[in-house]
Amino acid sequence: MTRLLHFTDMHLRSHQPGTAGNVARLSRDMPAALDRLADQINELAPDAVVMTGDLLDVPDEVIAGGSPDDRPVETWVDEAVADFALVKDWFEATGVDYVVVPGNHDHEGAFTQVFGDTCRTKDVAGFRFFCFWDQLSSDRQPERTDARRDLFDAALADDEHDCPQIHIQHYMIDPPTMARGWHYEYKGAADMKRSVERSGRVKAVLSGHYHPGSLVIGAGGVIHSLPPAFCEAPHAFRIYDFSADGTVEVTDHALDN
Ligand SMILES: [Fe+2]
């Protein structure tokens, strides 16, 4: 059996000042929440930990190259680097393999400075993890283009990738989800879903971004899962237990249960 622990959308601020604009996102509580999650990791003993983006809550102005206050943008980026380093040190201290991608509230330059370029494959715990760093288009709908699309096509078709796969990405393929006037699923998500199912290779598509969370088990048993956002009470996370016979059990957990 292989066990994965998945959490997403932490929106942490520690070295960065302030908190997320949405008061439900408890940015400044997240370092202490990570300590509690470490206890759960010790107890639940996953083979790998997955984090699907929005590690931090970096202001939109900073991501766009500006500053939301009278301090220079470089100061904000330095603080984001320090916050990413805090999270990386936490991952390393768990002693468990981990797979992480940035989300739309992470600063990709600062993320890369700390974690390196994780937009690639990683073989962990009997699975090949494909990590996708996708973007929001001008209408805020996620899209997979260029090198990310090439990686996706190669995962599903190339002989060298004919193995059990887990896809890690901030944005969702399924179910189609509309909230606050925005699409949360990818442009062309229905085609992406069919391609994933036809390949027979992908066991799970693990995402974030839509904070209420969702879970769909599609054709061929492919799991499309995003846990509720970790930054909001009760600080949810999910466990996936993959059995050798191809079945998987999904269980919901939370720090405040
Ligand atoms: Fe988020």
Residues whose N, C-alpha, C, O or C-beta is under 5 A from the ligand:
A	BS01	LIG	D9 D54 H209
